């Protein structure tokens, strides 16, 4: 693995592999496959996953601080209690993701798709969102202090055993009351 990490330009096929507790910090995993991989508690600080496929990967408690996840596919991944502080998720896809208790402090979500992402108990302090589909689940333990930018909504706010959809001006107010500032923009219409 160390030899591969120092040889740039090659994609790695780790689909279905169990790499738990490994330290792969700084690795270049651009265009690599981690579909169904077990990456529990793996250190991936500063790693690059440009256009990597992490679909259905288990990244529980993984440390992805300052990772490059530009255009990465994280659909159906488990990010529970992971750390993605300062990560770059420009154009990333996160659909049907369990991100409960995850730290996204200072993370950049630009043009990303967050659809049915469970972010209850997550920390989005100082994260930046720009023109994102932001259909997440949140609750009173989800931290949005300093969250700023533009999103397409709505989000689902879970309160006890009930849930309600919050969009438009109500979503702006919900985030604002918790120390963030987002503008909800209408979805783009297809050109004819």
Secondary structure, DSSP 8 states (H G I E B T S, - for coil): -HHHHHSTT---B-TT-B-TT-B-TT-B-TT-B-TT-B-TT-B-TT-B-TT-B-TT-B-TT-B-TT-B-TT-B-TT-B-TT-B-TT-B-TT-EEEEEE-TT-B-TT-EEES-EEEEEE-TT-B-TT-EEEEEEEEEEE-TT-B-TT-EEEEE--EEEEETTEEEEE-HHHHHHHHHTTT-EEEE--------
